[in-house]
Amino acid sequence: MIHTVSDVYKTNMTIEELWKQLDKQMFSHIHVSYIINLSHIRSIEGDEVVLDDGERFLIARSHKQSLKEKHLEYMRRMV
């Protein structure tokens, strides 16, 4: 399932196939089941990422450092 701001789409692609097609500067793979758009992160709280809509997702330990680095770099680009 691909969730956007306005819709939800079903796909036959695996998360790895989808990941290969995304801009790595705009998206982060945070868990075996989740890829998020960096522009929709409200905050990173402990082991969770909070999105603009208040939804929370668990960050896998193996992806936490990468997420923090990518989010910081994204924020720098936006300034």
Secondary structure as the mmCIF struct_conf table of DSSP 4:
data_model
#
loop_
_struct_conf.conf_type_id
_struct_conf.id
_struct_conf.beg_label_comp_id
_struct_conf.beg_label_asym_id
_struct_conf.beg_label_seq_id
_struct_conf.end_label_comp_id
_struct_conf.end_label_asym_id
_struct_conf.end_label_seq_id
STRN STRN1 ILE A 2 HIS A 3
BEND BEND1 VAL A 5 SER A 6
STRN STRN2 VAL A 8 TYR A 9
BEND BEND2 ASN A 12 MET A 13
HELX_RH_AL_P HELX_RH_AL_P1 ILE A 15 GLN A 21
BEND BEND3 LEU A 22 LEU A 22
TURN_TY1_P TURN_TY1_P1 LYS A 24 MET A 26
STRN STRN3 PHE A 27 HIS A 31
TURN_TY1_P TURN_TY1_P2 VAL A 32 SER A 33
STRN STRN4 TYR A 34 ASN A 37
HELX_RH_3T_P HELX_RH_3T_P1 LEU A 38 HIS A 40
STRN STRN5 ILE A 41 GLU A 45
TURN_TY1_P TURN_TY1_P3 GLY A 46 ASP A 47
STRN STRN6 GLU A 48 LEU A 51
TURN_TY1_P TURN_TY1_P4 ASP A 52 ASP A 53
BEND BEND4 GLY A 54 GLY A 54
STRN STRN7 ARG A 56 LEU A 58
HELX_LH_PP_P HELX_LH_PP_P1 ILE A 59 ALA A 60
HELX_RH_AL_P HELX_RH_AL_P2 ARG A 61 MET A 78
#
